[in-house]
């Protein structure tokens, strides 16, 4: 088969790879580890995988996702293009914005109120604290002709004496290897890092006696769209560094169904695993360790929270049965995991704890995320809403917990939205629109020029435009003006920022396609809430508190979210946005075995409601796909206010 | 730096590699994984690393190890040659004979008398049997919309029920990964292979329900020169296949000192580890599994016996302190090893049990090897002699066990001998020499033409030539005839087989240099025996039984060994050659946890005698470096007989 060279011009330089003539360009990119977003999984509908030909040509099918104007400007959809010769392509700005750009945040320290509240909740039940690390200086008598005890025995005996135990902890081979050199270069004095377990202390690392390292742990939230990680000092119980990145699997599809389909193709299991392990988690581990100036060899363990599918893809376990009747996963909970099994760049025997799932679509991000929510301890009824790519709800109190999931799509995390992005620097996270001019006043994360819109910004824009009469209940633009236009297909759009106002060099817009996706997303959440309340025999007025979680962005305006019919129309002071509760729950699991036990207890007490089995769900969903709702009486405070 | 191409012509084809000009040829070969024997460690003295230039040239220093005749014929010593341009070289026959040629033996079955005797010995103490494997068919109810229990939970519950335990064995991630596919392709029926441990059953493998696999174990003896492995059916307790190969580390030196020096050089730890793991053990594992037609994924565990240095090199642990005052190893015993740590091609969590050492030069080959010897159970005094590259002795009974080691050199295994080889096909393992003509009658392993001489053949040749008056007490040829000659340096030699009688195309000879090495080896053993007896206050006549072990070859003639002063001159019927006792001990350790406990018990009860600290040792050694001994009264039955 003849072949050609395909060159991808990316922000980090050119990537040139050989490809067979006739090969699909998106697959060539995926093989070459060039991250091109393809949320629709290569159907030609989402338009996110577009590339521009700089040199050479591509052969391309027509597809819905590309406008004639874009086509005229030299854009192609990678998923619908095949290689006919040497070619140089650049990625679209959308693709660039979705690149898995890793962001290291400032040191969080211990000033996080949600974290302190979570610890307080756990302490009320005696579940906290449970300090897990130890650092011990061990001094040995050097060997002599009279005392030829082996290094390992000498060290183990001294460690057992220091710990006051009969049987010293096992020295794993990786540490035994370092022992002869370490002892002889450090006057037979070594620093041991230990992890406390119910089976007694376990060795994490052996270091020169004057080393300043302590035992560390990692906590991680693996979202379908974004991944966050923190590095914890186990001696002080504080966070040393945090970082986040896009989930490297995004190039294989924005939603879990497309990823499961991709995993089922030949080589898919390792592709998806590499995308999350090698291209996302390991760079994050490196980043937090570098930021904190610590060695990854001193990491004791890691706690991970993520949805059921993410956990299967992470561990290289076939997820295909999850999307097929009767939707049974390989595991809800799994124990005995070690970093080495997964391929994480940590000591190979470091335990990896994962938060248990309770259903195919209610995962460990929810069970861990419930820890800070307090639902499990509250006497009053509370509602927990996680606005991720999947929407998950939990309703209940200290007597029962009912949960369900709905497919909201990635709109709240910026996916399926033309200029959507995650809640990171450059994202419009809040907006106010002048009722007269319909010009927006934007708040951008990081303070610079905008590059896109994140979930909370979207809620504001839609709500303000709706309140200002620029959008009708079906999500169509009904206003005129310099910011409103229609393309050749008749699709209306609103210019949020003109080209000169953005960091992109072109405009940021909100289209009627975006509105449609967004309304479906909010309709899915709201209808799930009402159907679950119906199923339990309660109504919205019974809810004492609504806990909102997820990567939608801390700028979320509850009033606006109610005004568009995302959340029930109850008093705003009953709402609280707790941010990434999954990560906070994972942190508790990393710092306390008793928190891990509590998450398992919470998970085992939850009842899973399969929405698709509920007779009224489809009608409720359709009724909710309107601004604020087809039954306006449910939202007395909307618009009229 | 300019570079050239070096091509090695080997029996398995050409190996061409780039090399810098000025690079040392032996190092180039070692980097390229071309096995060239260098028992002297590159000093230019042993002459084993010679190569012949076929095309191009080499720049070479003069060295003792190469005769002018060999030089004239185009031979070079790789260790003393440097690259000056493109060159093609062929390896010497000696190098070829020492290649790590892997040999798969016929299935051993259960007809080995030494093995049955060992089991009987262990049974007398209640240490046997302890059957360790299990194979269970588990049938599951398929999942349904009503029963969405996860695959892992479903399987674990069924396994716990079948085993009658509350807490089912952990399913390692590697097996969990296979579960969804395995269940769905096999009507939710699977075969589980289990290992019994003191902590309860452990899962080894999950297989289709109609699979015929059972749990297997491996036992392995890692000698400095040769490595042997057997595959055991744990259900029946029988051997399914056996194989042996040269230790792939030979190219880094024939004795342990040279290997430790090589390990201490940059990159040495991984080089030495790769040579034994990737190039020796893994091919052996593949060979025995293939021979028996079984999957290496069903191997439950492995037991390894080897000397202290071999264990350090195998595990990638620095061995350098072993050769430096006060000669302290990193470990005598080490626990918690897993196949994955070592890099063995077996399930990564499969335990690897190693026989404990008792001294820097008395290793697990001896402690495991003592199991079949019965010393630990005998009321009468016994002497155990292991004739390896190091000679190790144990003397004692069920009340005490004293041990010592001496550096015999590799002569008994065919090393340091011009035409020496291991006891494999083509080796002369026995010889009778006509007292008149001084022509030999040879016995060759495998029955074909000879390619070299193994340990037992050497003993016969030296003894017969000495008895026939062709060699004097100092190891010099004093006879004339067509088989006797002297080279330009005056070194005498005896032609054992003329060129046309060998499989090599050139003659097999025994030289005065060989005799000198051999006499030093036998002198080291004999003097160690006498010094250790002195230290315990006993004499040779107190020995009720001498157990001879090691790779010297089953053809050993005890009368000849006594006649040359290797063994004490006591009645021949007190001697028994048990062969590779280290491998038999490892087999017992693989089949029974109680045998493993017994080996640890034996090791902890042994007293180590450091010969170099004994005042009379050096004199005793020098006195023993004579045929049969400078004190002829010690050998009344020799020659005069």
Interface residues (C-beta under 8 A of the other chain):
Chain A: X143 X144 X145 X147 X148 X149 X150 X151 X152 X153 X170 X171 X172 X173 X174 X176 X177 X179 X180 X181 X184 X269 X315 X316 X317 X318 X320 X321 X325 X326 X327 X328 X329 X330 X331 X332 X333 X334 X335 X336 X337 X338 X340 X341 X342 X348 X359 X360
Chain B: X143 X144 X145 X147 X148 X149 X150 X151 X152 X153 X170 X171 X172 X173 X174 X176 X177 X179 X180 X181 X184 X269 X315 X316 X317 X318 X320 X321 X325 X326 X327 X328 X329 X330 X331 X332 X333 X334 X335 X336 X337 X338 X340 X341 X342 X348 X359 X360
